[in-house]
Amino acid sequence: MSVRNIILILAAVLIMAGTGLVARSWLAGQRAQMAAAPQAVTQAPVKKIYVLVADVDLPTGSFIKEEHLTWQVWPDDKLHSSYMIQDQTKIEDLVGAVVRRAIAAGEPVTSSRILKPGDRGFLSAVLRAGYRAVAVRVDATSSISGLVFPGDRVDILLTHSITNGDAQRRATETVLTNVRILAIDQKINDTDESPKVGKNATLEVTPKQAEMLAVLSELGKLSFALRSLAKDEEELKRIANSGEPLEEPDPERGTTHTWDSEVSRLIWRPSRNNQDVVQVSRGNQTEELRFNKK
């Protein structure tokens, strides 16, 4: 065999060996990248950020309840500095706050959209245009054992004495209906759940009704009769769906009253037609006997 042929054979063997080494090195590199890819995902998990959002539509002027808010996952690349984060905010701290500007369902709740009790401008944000905030004194009985809270609606009853000739009568009348409670200085203890009765309640009324309350507090004893929230919740949903501003029913003058003789069979009822009226009770039956006056 010639020297030339030997050199060619050696060159071919070297080229084949080099090609094999290069291919083996490339395959090893590909296997290393594939093995490292899952490890990179495991080592850097994506952190979920929860932002406080409205669970229902909240019109302007409505009071916030715990069921009105919820936490929602939010992309961190779209996280605004004014959003309330789960690690930094508690929902119970916002209960009782008032919505300053309407918040749609699913929209983040920010401090600029709400006002907490005690914040400057809280009452002015709650009050509707043309209304006044008036404080009246209450006790355990008049405030329904201390279980009247801001946002509730009540009827206001007046119990007082009336002089009719020589007779001293007592009566209770409903003077105002559907009055909204703006604030009351009472709290519920989270441990023993015992109500702490406040001494003053702040009511939302018209200017004329504010004057009436000032006089009523001097005439006799004021009491609250709590109204059902069913109608108010229905009205709130209607307003939220329509997008209108908060329009709540106006407080009105009451039309009913009750005399002392209507609740006690033993109290004499004065005559209206120049007659004396005597009520005779026999068991569960009551009969009126009328006698002409001399």
C-alpha positions as CSV (number, residue, x, y, z in Angstrom):
1,M,0.0,0.0,0.0
2,S,1.3,3.4,-0.9
3,V,2.1,6.1,1.6
4,R,-0.6,8.3,0.0
5,N,-3.3,5.8,0.6
6,I,-2.3,5.3,4.2
7,I,-2.4,9.1,4.8
8,L,-5.9,9.3,3.3
9,I,-7.2,6.5,5.5
10,L,-5.8,8.1,8.6
11,A,-7.4,11.5,7.7
12,A,-10.8,9.8,7.2
13,V,-10.5,8.1,10.6
14,L,-9.7,11.4,12.3
15,I,-12.6,13.2,10.6
16,M,-15.1,10.5,11.7
17,A,-13.8,10.6,15.3
18,G,-14.1,14.4,15.4
19,T,-17.6,14.4,14.0
20,G,-18.7,11.8,16.6
21,L,-17.2,13.8,19.4
22,V,-19.0,17.0,18.2
23,A,-22.3,15.2,17.9
24,R,-22.0,13.6,21.3
25,S,-21.2,17.0,22.9
26,W,-24.2,18.6,21.2
27,L,-26.6,15.9,22.4
28,A,-25.3,16.1,25.9
29,G,-25.9,19.9,25.9
30,Q,-29.5,19.4,24.7
31,R,-30.2,16.9,27.4
32,A,-28.9,19.3,30.1
33,Q,-31.1,22.1,28.9
34,M,-34.2,19.8,28.9
35,A,-33.4,18.6,32.4
36,A,-32.8,22.2,33.7
37,A,-36.1,23.7,32.3
38,P,-38.5,22.1,34.8
39,Q,-36.2,22.9,37.7
40,A,-36.2,26.6,36.7
41,V,-40.1,26.6,36.9
42,T,-40.0,24.9,40.3
43,Q,-37.4,27.2,41.7
44,A,-39.3,30.4,40.7
45,P,-43.1,29.9,41.4
46,V,-45.4,32.8,40.5
47,K,-46.8,34.6,43.6
48,K,-50.5,35.3,43.6
49,I,-51.5,38.8,44.6
50,Y,-55.1,39.4,45.9
51,V,-56.7,42.8,45.5
52,L,-59.9,43.9,47.4
53,V,-62.8,44.4,44.9
54,A,-66.5,45.1,45.2
55,D,-68.6,41.9,45.0
56,V,-71.7,43.9,44.2
57,D,-72.4,47.3,42.7
58,L,-72.0,50.0,45.4
59,P,-73.8,53.2,44.6
60,T,-72.6,56.5,46.0
61,G,-73.7,57.0,49.6
62,S,-74.2,53.4,50.4
63,F,-72.8,51.8,53.6
64,I,-70.3,49.0,53.1
65,K,-71.0,45.6,54.6
66,E,-68.7,42.6,54.9
67,E,-70.6,40.7,52.2
68,H,-70.2,43.6,49.7
69,L,-66.4,43.0,49.4
70,T,-64.2,40.1,48.2
71,W,-60.6,39.2,47.3
72,Q,-59.6,38.7,43.7
73,V,-56.3,37.5,42.1
74,W,-54.7,40.5,40.2
75,P,-51.8,40.5,37.8
76,D,-48.8,42.2,39.5
77,D,-47.9,44.0,36.3
78,K,-51.2,45.9,36.4
79,L,-51.2,46.5,40.2
80,H,-51.8,50.2,41.0
81,S,-50.4,51.7,44.2
82,S,-53.8,52.7,45.4
83,Y,-55.2,49.1,45.4
84,M,-55.8,47.4,48.8
85,I,-53.7,44.2,49.1
86,Q,-54.8,41.2,51.2
87,D,-51.6,41.2,53.2
88,Q,-52.1,44.9,54.2
89,T,-55.9,45.2,54.6
90,K,-58.7,43.6,56.6
91,I,-62.3,43.6,55.2
92,E,-63.7,44.0,58.7
93,D,-61.9,47.4,59.0
94,L,-63.9,48.8,56.1
95,V,-67.4,47.7,57.4
96,G,-69.4,50.8,58.1
97,A,-67.5,53.0,55.6
98,V,-69.5,55.0,53.1
99,V,-69.0,54.9,49.3
100,R,-67.8,58.3,48.2
101,R,-67.9,57.5,44.5
102,A,-69.8,54.6,42.9
103,I,-67.9,51.3,42.6
104,A,-69.0,48.7,40.1
105,A,-68.9,44.9,40.9
106,G,-65.4,43.5,40.2
107,E,-63.8,47.0,40.4
108,P,-60.9,47.5,42.9
109,V,-61.7,49.4,46.1
110,T,-59.4,52.3,46.8
111,S,-59.1,54.7,49.7
112,S,-60.1,57.6,47.5
113,R,-63.5,56.0,46.8
114,I,-64.6,55.4,50.4
115,L,-64.8,57.3,53.7
116,K,-64.5,55.6,57.1
117,P,-66.4,56.8,60.2
118,G,-64.3,59.6,61.8
119,D,-62.8,60.7,58.5
120,R,-63.1,64.3,57.6
121,G,-66.2,64.7,55.4
122,F,-67.7,61.4,56.4
123,L,-71.2,62.9,57.3
124,S,-71.2,65.3,54.4
125,A,-70.6,62.4,52.0
126,V,-73.4,60.3,53.6
127,L,-75.9,63.2,53.6
128,R,-78.0,63.7,50.6
129,A,-78.2,67.2,49.0
130,G,-80.7,69.4,50.9
131,Y,-80.7,67.2,54.1
132,R,-79.4,67.8,57.6
133,A,-77.8,65.7,60.2
134,V,-79.5,66.0,63.6
135,A,-78.5,64.2,66.9
136,V,-81.0,63.0,69.4
137,R,-80.5,61.4,72.8
138,V,-81.3,57.7,73.1
139,D,-81.2,55.0,75.8
140,A,-81.4,51.2,75.9
141,T,-85.2,51.2,75.4
142,S,-85.6,54.0,72.8
143,S,-82.7,52.5,70.7
144,I,-84.1,48.9,70.7
145,S,-81.6,47.5,73.3
146,G,-78.7,49.1,71.4
147,L,-79.2,47.1,68.2
148,V,-79.9,50.0,65.9
149,F,-76.9,50.6,63.5
150,P,-75.8,53.1,60.9
151,G,-77.8,52.6,57.7
152,D,-80.9,51.3,59.4
153,R,-84.2,53.0,58.9
154,V,-86.6,53.7,61.8
155,D,-89.9,55.4,62.6
156,I,-89.8,58.0,65.4
157,L,-92.4,57.7,68.1
158,L,-93.3,60.4,70.6
159,T,-94.9,59.5,74.0
160,H,-96.2,62.5,75.9
161,S,-98.9,63.8,78.2
162,I,-101.9,65.8,77.0
163,T,-104.3,67.9,79.1
164,N,-107.9,67.7,77.9
165,G,-110.0,69.8,80.2
166,D,-109.6,68.4,83.7
167,A,-108.3,65.1,82.3
168,Q,-104.6,64.3,81.9
169,R,-104.2,61.9,79.0
170,R,-101.1,60.1,77.6
171,A,-100.6,59.1,74.0
172,T,-98.0,57.9,71.6
173,E,-97.9,59.1,68.0
174,T,-95.7,58.3,65.0
175,V,-94.2,61.7,64.1
176,L,-91.7,60.7,61.4
177,T,-91.4,57.5,59.3
178,N,-88.5,56.0,57.3
179,V,-85.7,58.1,58.9
180,R,-82.2,56.9,58.2
181,I,-79.7,56.4,61.0
182,L,-76.3,58.0,60.0
183,A,-74.3,57.3,63.1
184,I,-74.8,56.0,66.6
185,D,-72.1,56.0,69.4
186,Q,-72.2,52.3,70.1
187,K,-70.2,49.2,69.4
188,I,-70.6,45.4,69.5
189,N,-68.0,43.5,71.6
190,D,-66.5,40.7,69.4
191,T,-65.8,38.5,72.5
192,D,-69.0,38.5,74.5
193,E,-71.3,39.9,71.8
194,S,-72.9,42.2,74.3
195,P,-74.2,45.5,72.9
196,K,-72.9,48.8,74.3
197,V,-75.7,51.3,74.1
198,G,-74.9,54.7,72.8
199,K,-76.3,57.9,74.1
200,N,-76.8,59.8,70.9
201,A,-78.1,58.9,67.4
202,T,-77.5,61.0,64.3
203,L,-80.5,61.1,61.9
204,E,-80.8,62.3,58.3
205,V,-83.8,64.6,58.0
206,T,-85.0,67.7,56.0
207,P,-84.5,71.2,57.5
208,K,-88.2,71.3,58.5
209,Q,-88.0,67.9,60.2
210,A,-84.8,69.0,62.0
211,E,-86.9,71.8,63.6
212,M,-89.6,69.3,64.5
213,L,-87.1,67.0,66.2
214,A,-85.8,69.9,68.3
215,V,-89.4,70.6,69.6
216,L,-90.3,66.9,69.9
217,S,-87.3,66.3,72.3
218,E,-88.9,68.9,74.7
219,L,-92.4,67.5,74.5
220,G,-91.8,64.0,75.7
221,K,-90.0,60.7,75.2
222,L,-88.7,59.7,71.8
223,S,-88.5,56.0,70.7
224,F,-87.3,54.2,67.6
225,A,-89.3,51.5,65.7
226,L,-86.9,49.6,63.4
227,R,-88.1,49.1,59.8
228,S,-87.4,46.1,57.7
229,L,-84.4,46.2,55.3
230,A,-86.2,44.1,52.6
231,K,-87.6,47.1,50.7
232,D,-84.4,49.1,51.0
233,E,-82.3,46.2,49.6
234,E,-84.7,45.8,46.7
235,E,-84.4,49.6,46.0
236,L,-80.6,49.4,46.3
237,K,-80.4,46.7,43.6
238,R,-82.7,48.7,41.3
239,I,-80.5,51.8,41.6
240,A,-77.3,49.8,41.2
241,N,-78.6,48.1,38.0
242,S,-79.9,51.4,36.5
243,G,-76.7,53.3,37.3
244,E,-78.6,56.2,38.9
245,P,-77.3,58.1,41.9
246,L,-78.5,56.8,45.3
247,E,-82.2,57.9,45.7
248,E,-83.7,56.7,48.9
249,P,-87.3,57.3,50.1
250,D,-87.7,60.5,51.9
251,P,-88.7,60.5,55.6
252,E,-92.3,61.5,56.0
253,R,-94.7,62.8,58.6
254,G,-96.5,60.0,60.5
255,T,-100.3,59.7,60.4
256,T,-101.1,57.3,63.3
257,H,-101.5,57.7,67.0
258,T,-102.6,55.6,70.0
259,W,-104.4,56.9,73.2
260,D,-103.8,55.5,76.6
261,S,-107.4,54.3,76.7
262,E,-106.8,52.1,73.6
263,V,-104.2,50.0,75.4
264,S,-105.7,49.8,78.8
265,R,-109.3,48.8,79.5
266,L,-109.2,50.5,82.9
267,I,-108.6,54.1,81.6
268,W,-111.7,56.1,81.1
269,R,-112.3,57.3,77.6
270,P,-113.5,60.9,77.4
271,S,-116.8,61.7,75.6
272,R,-116.8,63.4,72.2
273,N,-120.6,63.9,71.8
274,N,-121.7,65.3,75.2
275,Q,-121.8,61.7,76.6
276,D,-119.9,59.9,79.3
277,V,-118.5,56.6,78.0
278,V,-117.8,53.7,80.4
279,Q,-116.0,50.6,79.2
280,V,-117.1,47.4,80.9
281,S,-114.9,44.3,80.5
282,R,-116.1,40.8,81.0
283,G,-113.4,38.2,80.3
284,N,-112.2,38.8,76.7
285,Q,-115.1,41.0,75.7
286,T,-115.3,44.8,76.2
287,E,-118.5,46.8,76.0
288,E,-119.1,50.5,75.9
289,L,-121.9,52.1,77.9
290,R,-122.9,55.7,77.1
291,F,-124.7,58.0,79.5
292,N,-125.9,61.5,78.6
293,K,-124.3,64.2,80.6
294,K,-126.6,66.2,83.0
